[in-house]
Amino acid sequence: MDSKEIRKRFLDFFERKQHEIVPSAPLVIHNDPTLMFTNAGMNQFKDYFLGNSDPSSKRIADTQKCLRVSGKHNDLEEVGLDTYHHTMFEMLGNWSFGDYFKKEAIQWAWELLTVEFGLPKDRLYASVFGGDEEDNMPLDQEALDLWKDIMPEERIVFGNKKDNFWEMGDTGPCGPCSEIHIDLRSDAEVAKIPGKDLVNNDHPQVVEIWNLVFMQFNRLANGSLQKLPAQHVDTGMGFERLAMAIQKKTSNYDTDVFTPLINFTADKAKVQYGQDEKTDIALRVISDHIRAIAFTIADGQLPSNNKAGYVIRRILRRAVRYGYTFLNFKEPFLYELLPVLAQQFDGVFPELVSQQDFVAKVIREEESSFLRTLDKGLTKLEVIKNQVENTTKVIDGKVAFELYDTYGFPFDLTSLIARENGLSVDEAAFKEEMQVQKNRSKQDAATSKGDWIEVKAIDEVVFLGYDAVKSTAQISKYREVEEKGKTLYHIVLDQTPFYAESGGQVGDTGFLADGDEKISIIDTKKENNLIIHFANQLPSNLEANFEAVVNTNKRLLTENNHSATHLLHAALRQVLGEHVQQKGSLVNEKILRFDFSHFAKMTDEEILKVERIVNAKIRENISLDEKRNVPIEEAKKLGAMALFGEKYGDFVRVITFDKAYSVELCGGTHVPATGHIGQFKIVSEGSVAAGVRRIEALTAESAEVYQLKQNEILQQVNELLNNPKDTVKAIESLVKEKQELTKMIEEINLEKGKQQKEILAQKIEKINAFNVLITEAELPNADTLKKIAFEFKNEVENLILIIAANIAGKPQIAVMFSDNLVNEHQLHAGNMVRDLAKEIQGGGGGQPFFATAGGNNLKGLSKVVTKAKELIESVTSHS
């Protein structure tokens, strides 16, 4: 049974059990501040467990893309080293929202595994929650009795709170769980040690394949448990581990989920999987990581230097490092795996097939960039190695951490290179630096949320903001939040005109009014399906009937920019081509920022053409055509584009500005007609990532102010040029004149440099075996100083050169040693120049044979010469 058949049979089984089969949510999570990535199948259903909204069906099943590389669920460093950890994996799951409970969940799990999939009953083990005194929770007797009806009691394991009590987070829905484990060892191994003894002991062939979670409680902020009004089932089965069990393998990587990727990479590297542990680990790392990288990019998250983007960049760099170090891949290679991966998931996750070329280009560019960084890191490591091999022979842990943090070098790679050269690395200091970084990150992210306190029970929050900017409202619930030492209050209203930050549009601000009391709303955000209003204080009367008022000026300016992004998107597709797709946006009252897929810098002509199209559409004053609650398939037939990485429900909102021009799915607020935008002006266009460009633009008054400012600058330029008839020609003439003058100055400086070199050559002293030049000099620029130093190095043997130079009133030092002196006398120009630079109140550094420093104290140059002579005397006198 291949993996596609396994997946299909799972979904078909639960469809026969009256479950609605739903698509996977994107890997990247929006509107949930507690998570970066989807790390479990239940993430997209959190609102149902929390009671914030109702599911389309009380029974649901799916296969969900998951990523576990950050926070509590972080498997990254184990991936590749063992046979069953992964970054991205599929989680097969079935859910009951207040419908069936433990009996059906357990019986159906057993039926699926043993009847549908034919797994051996005598190799399966079940675990049940054994209770916890601290939480005053007893043994899960109901689950135990159900399992005793299915299997002998000796194959039932009692688990503690860590293994058999599942929690969504520090607070929220939770409950006991039953895990199903399978023993995949040989009969001989089973005869020696029973499988029961190896459950939950990290044995690679005795593994958990399915977790049945029974949501019974709600964990409050004070740690206590409260029984939920309805009981739910949340199950998650590791697809890769299930395939391993069904296909009778002892490693996930031996299944057809991974073998196509491993075989392709092994062929390219000219190695064979299963022959060498180091290359095997590299092949596993690459075959795992490419899945996480590709699907996250396809879902809209580009590699970057912060948050979710940084996590993806780390995964990609880990894969490249393993390929570079153990498979000798010195050129980009990961992107070549995309066709293999896309074919595997054709018909399962269509987003990768649809964007295969785009994803491949992004990955290739990231690989190229990191390989350049890796080369720089190796060069830096070579310098560090030379510094310590004749002294302590130990690389400082702080330096090893810098290599890790800046250049992506893992500690084991730095250690490996060190050992090969007879050196070691201070691992304790490295770990200390790592801990400092982790503590800093935790402190930055530290947020303490109190429990929700209910004021008025409601079924759901009603959003009125499409039609109104003020309304009456009552507080439904609130909570206190401590964030970075400040106290805020999160307020949920029964109905609200405030738009919550989403889809790139910032959240509304405004106030709640009760008589003379006004409570400022400083932001509005979504948390799952809740609209949360941020305030610095609570109203004195929480049960009052409030007037909720949006800051209309900010809202209107934001709407101008939001509607302009729709017009811009359509214009870009018209000018650049249908490959253009939105990859991100920011819309506030000041500016609009629009990221889009395109692999070349836009020309001035293209930018102007886009601007003209958008402004023409503004002048047409096209009325907004807004359709709400449109079935998703009908919306697509209307021509609306669904963005990759967004989770759409069965019903959507369609925004149209001329059905022949712009039709998009959008939840934001918009102008009633395009004429309200006034005018549109692009102020910048550039690259933000491989294959992604960014346009920043202004509208309305901001665009007008910008244009007036440009006119003012042009007027000032004309006045400085004495109002020439042709401003461009006048500036071209000035530029040409400047270039000629610069060339003349360079020639003069070159001649000065030659003269100074002749003067300095006469000052070289023969001291024993050395040719020593330690002196002050006045030179035209830093390039001349460097040129003289290198010319002397090439012309004079056994050279020791230290020049304290006055360069246009600024002190600078150059230290140069012949290569043979560096090795024979343990000289290091970089270390010496740092010491000398103290005399001019400056700093610097460089290589062992050449280094420079600058400073602020010109009078200190004579002291530099004196000190340099003292330092060199110990070298020359002992030759």
N, C-alpha and C positions, 0 to 999 in steps of 0.2 A: 504494500500500500504506500504510494508516494505521498509527499507532504500535501499536495493539492487535494488529493482524495481524502486525507485525514481531516483537513480543514472543512471540506464540503460535508463530510459525514457528521461532524460535530454540529454544524449549523442546521443540517437537515433533521437531525435527531430532535433538537429543541424546537424546530418549527413544527414537528409532529406533536410536540407537547404544548402547542398553542402559544409559543413565544414569537414576538415580533423580532425579525432580524434587522438590526440597525447598522449603519456604516460606522467605521472607526472614526473617532474624533482625531483632529490634528495632534501631532506630537507636541507642538508648542502651545502653551496655555495662555489665553487672554482672560481678563476679568476674574482672575483668582490670585490674589496677592500671596497666597500661601505656597504656590507651586510655580516652578519655571516650566516643567515639562509634564506631560501625562506619564505618570509612573505606575499606574494601575488601571485596570479596566473600569473601575467604579468612578474615576474622576469625572467623567462627563455626566454622571448621574447624581453627583453630590447634592444638587438642589432637591432631588426627590427624597433623599434620606433626611435632608435638613427641613423638609416641608415647605420650601420656598416656591415650589411649583409642582404640577402634577404630570406624571408620565403619560405618553400617548397610549401605553399599554401597561398593564400590571405585570406582564411577563415579557422580558426582553433578553435577547442573546446576541453576541457579536464576537468578532475577533478584533482586538484593539492593539494598535502600535503603542509600545511603551518604551520609556527611556529611563534608566536608573544610573545616573552619573553625578548626582549632586544631592546635598542634604543627607538625610538619614539613610535613604536607600542609595548608597554609592558603591557600585560593584566595579568601578573602572580599573583599579589596580589589580584585581583578580582576573580580569578578562584576558584570555589567551594562555594564562599560566595553568589554569585547570580546564576541565572539559565541559563545564556546565554553567559558568557565569557569562553574562552578555551585557552589552550596553543597550542596544535596541533588541527587544524581543516581542513576540506576539503573545497576548494574553487572551485565551479563549474564555468566555464567561457567560453565565446565565444569571438573571436577576429576577427576584420577586419583590414587588413593592406592595407590602401589606396583603399579599395573596397566599401562596403556599409557604411552608416553613421547613423545619428540619427534616421531617419525614420524607417529603418528596425530594428535597435536595440530595439527601443521602442515598435514597433508593435509585434515583435517576442517575446519579454519578456512578453507582455500582453497575447498573444496567449498561450504561454507555461503555464503561471501561472493559467489562468482562464479556458482554454479549456482542455489542456493536464492534468493538475493537479487538475482542478476543484475547485480552491480556490474562495471564495465568493467575487464578484466584489465590493460589498458595504463595505467590510472590508479592502480594499487596498487603500493606499495613495501614491502619487508621489510627490517628491520634485524636484524643478528646481533651478538653480543658479540665485540668485536675483541681481547679479552685485556687483561690488566693486569699489568705488571711487579712492582708493589708486592706484590700478592697471589700472584705467581708462577702466574698463570692464563693458559693459552694461548687463542688464538682458538677459538670454538665451531665447530669444523670440521664436526661432525655436523649442526648446524642449517644451516650454509652449504651443505653438499652436498644436503640435503633441499630447500632453497629453489632451488638451481640446477636441480633436476629439474622445478621448477614455473614459474619465470620467468627471463628473461634476466638474466645476472649484473650488467648495468649498472643494474638496478633494485633491487639489494641494497646496503644501506648498512651500514657497519661502525660500531658504536656503542661508546662508552667505558663505564667503570664507572658513571658517573652515569646514562646513558641506557639501558644494556642489561645491568645487573646488579641484580636486585631483592633487597632485604633486608627482613625483617619488622621489624627494629629494630636497635639496636646489637649485639644478640646474637640467635642463633636461626637457624632454617632460611632458606636463601637460595639463589640460583643465577642463571645467565645467563638472559636472556630474548630473545625475538624479538618486535618490535613490527610491526604492520601499519599502514601509513599510506595515506591516500588523497588524491589531488590533485583538488580540486573546482573548479579555475579554468577559465576559458574556453579554447577552443582557441588563441585569439590569445595569451593570456598564457603558455600552455604552450610555444608556439613560441618565445617570447622567452627564458624561463628554464626549464630542465628541473626537474621536480618533485623529482628526487633532491637538487638543490642546496638545496631549501627544507625538507627533512625535519628535524625537531627544531630549527627556527629560528623557532618561534612565529608562523608564517604562519597567518592565520585560515582559509584554504581548503586548506592542506596540513596535515592533522591526523592524529594517531594515533587509530585507532578500536579496536584490539585489542592486548592485550599477552599473549603466551604465556610464562609463567614456568616454568622447568624447575628444580625444587627438587632440588639435588644435594648441597648442603653445609650444615654447621652452623657459624655464626660464633661462636667462643668469646670470652670476655671479654678475653682477651689479643690479640684481633684476628685470630688464625689461623683457618684453615678446616679443617674435618673432614668427610670424606665421610659422607653419611647412609647408614644401612643399607638404606634403600629409596628409590627415586627417584619423585618426584611431579610432577604437572602442575597448575598453578594459572593459569587464564586469566581475564582481565577485559576486557570490551568495554563502552565507554561507550554506553549505549542512546540517549541524546540525539544523540550524534555519528553513530551508525549511522542513526538516522532522518533526519538531515540529508543523509547520503550517498544513502540509498535514495530519499528524496523530492526529490532534486536541488535542494537548497537550499544557500545559501552561509552560513547562520547557523542554529545550533540553535534560535534563537528564532523562526525562520520556519516551523518544523515544527508539526504539530498537537499536539505535546507542550506547547507554550507559547502558541500563537495564541489558544485560547479564553480564557486568563487575560489576555493582552495586550489582546485586543479588548474584553473586559468592562471592564477598567480604563480603557482609552482612551475608551470611550463615557461612562463615569462622569465622566471629567475633561474631556470635550468636546474632545479632541485626536485627531490622526490619527497612527498609528505610521508612521515613515518620513519625516516632514516636518521634524522638528527634533531635532538631536543630543541636547540636554539632556533633552527629554521622552522621547526614545527610550531613553536610559540609565535614566531613572526607571522607565519601563514594564518594562524588562528586569529591573531590580533587584527590583521588586515581584513580577513573575511568577515569578522564581526563588525569592525569599526566602519567599514564602507557603508553598511546598512544604516547605521545611526546617522552618519554624515549626510548621505544622499536623501533619506526621508525627511530629515529635519530641514534641509535646504528646500526640498520640494514643498514642505509645509510653511515656507515663508521666513524661516530663520536663517539669516546669513552669518557666516563666521565674522567675529568682531573682537574687540578688546574688552567688552563688558558683558556682564550678566549671561543670558542664555547663549549669546553669540560667542562668548569666551569659552564656554563649556564645549561647544562644537569645534572651535579652533583647537582646543586642547586634545580632543579625541582625534582630529585629523592629524595633528602634529605627532601624536603618539604612534599612529599607524605609519606615518612617513619615517619616523625615527627607526622603527623596527625594520622597515624595508631597507633603509639606508645602511643600517648597521649589520644586519644579518643576512640580507638577500642581495646586497650590493646594488641597490637601485639608486643611482646618482641623478636620475632624471625623473620628472613626474610620471607616476604610474597608476595611482588610485583611480583617476578619471577613466582609465581604460576598462574598469570593471563595470561601468554603468550599463552597457548593453546586456551583459550577463544578468545583472540584478534586475533590470527592467523586465526582461523576459520572464524571470521567475515570478514576478508579482503582477504580470499582465492579467487583468480580470479580477484582481484581488484589491490592490491599492492603485487605482488608475493615475493618481497624481504624479507618480514617478515616470510612467510611460509618456504622459503628456508633456513633461518638462525635461526629458532625458538630456537633450542638447544643452539646455541652460544649466542644469545641475552639473553636468560634466565640465563645462567651461569654468564655472565658479570653483569647482574642486581643483582643476588644473592650475588656475591662477594662484590659489592658496598654497598648493604644493610648491610651485615655483618660488613663491615668496619665502616660504619656510626653508626651502633648500638653500637659498641665499643666506638666510639667518643662521642656518646650521653651519655653513662654511665660516661665517664670521665668528661663531661660537668656538669652532675648532681652532681658528687662528688665535682667539683670545686664550683658549686653554693651553695652546702651545707656549704663549708668553708666560702664563702662570706657571706652567711646568718648568720652564727655564729659570724662573725666579726662585723656585723652592728646591730644585734638585741638588743644588750645591750648599743648601743651608739645612732647613728642618726636614726636608723631604716629605712634608705634610701640607696638603692643600687646605687652606682655611675653609671651614664649613660655611662661612658667610659668602665666600667666593663661589663655592659649589652651589649655594642657594641662588646667587645672582645668575649663574649659568642656567639653572633650572627655570628661574622666573622670567629672565629676559630672552634667553636663547632656546628654551624648551628642552634643555638637557636633563634627563632623569638622573637621579643620584647614582643609579647603578651604571649608567654609561660613563659618567665622570670617574667613578671608582674603577671601572674596567680599564680606561685609558691610563689612569694613574698607576694601577698595578702593572700594566705592560711596561711602564717606564720606571719601575722600582720605587714608586711613591705610594702614599696613602692619602685618604681624605678624612678630615675631622667630622665623623658622622654625627656625633653628639651636638656639635655646634650647628650643623645643617638642620637637624631635627628641631633645635631651639628656634632657629629662624622660621622654619615652617610653622611652628606653634604660634609664634608671634603674629604671623600673617593670618592664621586661622582665627586667633583671638580678636584681631582687628576686624576681620570680616564679620565675625559673630556680633561684635559690638556695634558695627555699622548697621547690621540688619536687625538688631534687638528691638522687638516690639512686644509689648505685653497687652493683651486684650482681655477685658473683663467679660463676664457672661452677658448675654442679651437680657435686658429687663423689659418685660412686656407691659405696655400701657394699655393697648387696645388690640384685641385679636382681629386679624384680617385674613382673607383667603389669599390675596395677592396685591402687590403694589400696582396702582393704576398710573401709567405715564400719560400726562396731558400735554407735554411740551411741544408736540407737533402743531397744536392748535392754540396754545395759550402760553403766556409768559407770567401769569399770576393765577392763583387759585386758592380756594380754602383748603385746609389740610389739618389732619390730626396726627399726633405722634403714635405710631404703632409700637415701636420698641427703640431702645437705645443701649449703648454700652460705652464704658470708659476705656480709653486706649492710652498707654504710655509709649511714646515714641521719641527716642533720642532725648530723653530727659524732659519732654513736654507732655502735658496732658491734653488730649483731644477727646471729643465726643462724636460718636457715630450715631446718626439719627435716621430712622426709617419712618417715612410718612405713609399714610394710607393711600394718598394720591399726591402727585407732584408734577409741576411744570419744569423742574430742573432736569437738564440732560446730563446723564452720567457719562464720564469719559469712555469713549469706545470708538473703534474704527478710525483712530487718528484724530478725532475731534475732542478737544479738551472739555472737561466738565464745567457746567455752569456755576457761577457764584451769584450771591444775592442775599436775601434775608428772610427770616420768619418773624412776623409781627403779631403781637398780642397786645392791643391797646397801645400804650406808649413804649412798651418793651420791644426792642428789636434785637434779634439774635443773628449775627452775621454767619452766612454760609460761605466758607472759604474755598470749598471744592465739592465736587460731586463725582463719585466713582461707583463702579459696579463691583460687587463681590458675588460671584456666581450669578444668581438672578435677582439679587437685591440691589435697589438703588439706595446708596448710602450718602447722606449729607454730612459733611465735615463741619464741626463748629468748635470754637474755643470754650464755649460755656453752654450750659443747659438753660432753657427757659425756667422761670420761677414756677409757672403752672404748667406741668407736663400734659395735663388733660384739656388744655384750652383748645378752642377753635382758632387756628392760626391763619394768617394770610401769608402764603408762600409766594415770594416775589423774586423773579430772575433779574439780574443785571442786564437790562435790554440792550444797552449800547454794546457791551461785550458780546452778547448773543448775536446781534445783527452783523457786527464786523466779522465774527466767526463764520456766520452763514455765508457772507460774501466770499470768504476764502474757501469754504467747503464746496459751494456750488462751482466755484472757479476750478477746483481740482477735477471735477467731472468734465468740464469743458476742455481742460488741459489734457486729460487722459485721451479723450476722443481725438483731439488735434494731433497729439503725438502719434497715435496709431495711423492717422491720415498721412502725416508727413514722413514718419520713419518706417512704418509697416505694421502689419497685424501681429508681429512677434512681441510688440510692446505690451507689457502687463504690469499692473500696479504691484510694487513690492514693499510698500510702506508709505505712510503719510503722517504729517503733523499739521493740524489745522487749529489755529487759535485766532485771537482778535488782531494780532500783529502781522502775521506772515502765514503763508502756506508753503509746505515742503512736500515734495512729491518724488518718491523713488520709483524707478521703473526699469524693466529689463531692456538693455540695449548694450551692444558691445563696442561702441565707438563714441568718441567725443562728438557732440553735436557741433556742426559748423555754424558760423554766424548766420548764414543764409537760412539754415534749418530753424534756428532759434527765432529769427525774425518772422519766418513763415508761420510758426506755431503761434507766436504772439498775435499776428494779424488775424488768424482764424478765430482765436479766442475772443479778441476784441470785436470782430464782426458778429459773432454769436451774441455778445453782450448788447451790441447796438440793435440786434434784431428783437431784443426784449422778449425772448421766448418764455412763455408761461410754463411754470412747473406742472408736470403731470405726475401726480403721486398716487400710487396704488398700494393699499395695505392688505395684508393677509392674503397674498396671492400664492396659490400652490406652487412649490418650487419648480416643478416640471413646466408649468404654464409660464412662469417667469423666464425660464431658459428659452422657451419657444418665442417669447417676445424679443429675444436677443440680449437679455441681461447677462453680463459676465459674472460668474461666480469666482471669487478670489481663492486661490489655493492657500490653505492654512486657516481658513475661516470655517467655523462650524455653523451650518445653516439648518434651520428647523424645517418642518414640512411646509410652513407658510412663511413668506418673506415680504419685504417691502421693496417696491420697484420705483426708482426715481428716473424720470425721463425729461430731457430737454431736447425736444424734437426727436421723434422715434427713428428718424433717418440719421441722427447724429450721435446722441448719447443716451444709452439705456443701461442703468446699473442697479445692482442690489445694494441697498444702503440703509442703515438705521439712523443716520444723522439728520440734523435739521438743515433746511435750505431756504434760499430766497424764493419769494412767490413768482418772480420773473427775472430773467438774466440781467435786465436793465439796471436792477438795484446794485449790481456789482460795480457799475460806473466805468472802471477801466482796469486793465490787467497789464502788469509789467514784470518780465523775468529779470531778476537781478543776479542770478548765478546759475551755472550748470557745471557739474563735475562728477567725479567718480566717488562712490562710497564703498564699493566692493567689486569683485570680479563680475563683470556682466551686469552691474547695476549702476545707473546714473541717478543723479539727484538734481532736481530743479527747485530753486527757491524763488518765490514770486510775491508781489504785492498787489493789492486791489484797492479800489475806492480811494479814500483820502490819502492812505499811505502811498499808493502809486503816484498820486498827484504831487505829494510832498517830495517824493523821490525825483520825479521829473523836474520839478522846480529847482531842486538842489543841483541837479546835473546842469541845468541851464545857467545857474548862478556860477558854478565852477567854470563853465565855458566862457562866461562873460569876464571872469577874473583873468583867465588865461589870455583872452584877447587884449585886455587892458595892459597886461605885462608885456605883450608883444607889440604894443602900440597899434592895436586894432588893424591888423593886416587884412588885405583883401581876401587872401586864402590862408586860413588858420593852419590847415594841415601842412601846406608847403612850408610855412614859416617854422613849424615845429620840426619838420624833416630837416630843414637847413640847420637848426640848432643842434639836433642830434648828430648830424654829420660833422659839424664843427667840433662837438665834444669828442667824438671818436678820434678826430685828427689830433686834437690836443692831448688826449690820453695816450695816443701812440708816441707823440713827441716826448711826453713825460717818461714813458717807459724806456725810451731810447736814452734819455738823460740819466735815468736811474741805473740803467745797464752800464753806462760809461762810468758813473760814480762807483758802482759796485766793483768794476775792474780796477779802478784806481785804489779803492779801499783794500782790495785783495792783495795788490802789490805791496801796499804799506804793511798789511798784516803779515805777509809772507816774510818780511824782514824781521819780524818780531818772534818768529819761531825759534825756540831755544832747544839745543841738544843737551838733554840731561840723561846721562848714562845711555841706555838703549832707546830712550824715548825722544820723540819730537813733540815739544810742548808749546802750545799757544794759549796763554791765559791773559786776557787783556780786555780793556774797554774799547768801544768803537762807536762811531756815529754812522748809521746806515739809513738809506732812504725808506726801506720797507722790510717787512718780515720775510718776503720771498727772497730778497737779496741775501739776508742773513742765512737762510736755509741753503741757498745756492752756493754760497761761499763755503759753508761747512761741508757739503757733499763734494765739492770740487777738491778741497784740501784732503778729504778722506781718500779720494781716488788717486791723488798725486803724491801724498806723503805717507811713508811707512811709519808704523808704530806711533800713530798720531793720538795725542791727547789735546783736544780743543775745547776751550771754554771761553765764549765771547759774551761779555756783558754789554748789550747794545742800547744806545739811545735812538729810538725810532720815532721821529717826529714828536719828541717830548714824552714818549712812553717807554718805560724800561722793559727789556726783553732779554732772556738768557737762552743761549744755545749750548748744548753739551754734545760732543761727538767723540767716539772712541773707535780706533781700528778694530775690526772684528776679532783679530787674534788676541788683542789685549783684554777684550771682554771675557774670553774663556780662560786665558792664562792667569789673569789677576782678579777674577771675579768682580769686574767693574760693571756697573749698571747705570747708564746715563739717566734713566727715568727716576731712579731713587735719588741720585745726586742732585738733579735739577730741582726736585721737590724740596730738598734741604736748602739749596742756595736761594730758592724763591722766597724764603722767609725774610731775607734781607731787603727785598723790594715789596714786601707786604702782598705777595701773590702766590700763585700755585701753578703747577703744570705736571707734565709726565711724558712718557713715551716708551720707546723700546730700549733694550739694553745698550745698543750702540749709538742711538740718537734720541734726544729729547729736548723739548723747549718749555719755557715758562714765561708768563707775563705777570706784571704787577702794577702797583700804584705809586711806589716811592722811587722816583728817579735818582734821588740822592744816595740810595742804597747800592748803586752799581759798583762803587769803589769797594764797598764791604764785600760784595759778591766776589770780586777779584781776589781780595785778601783771603777770604774763607776758602775759595777754590784752590789757591796755592797751598794752603795748609792741608786740605784734603788730599791733594795729589802728591804732596811731598812724601807721604807714607808709602805710596806706590813706587815712585821713582827712586827713593833712597834704598829700597830693598830689592832692586833688580839685580 
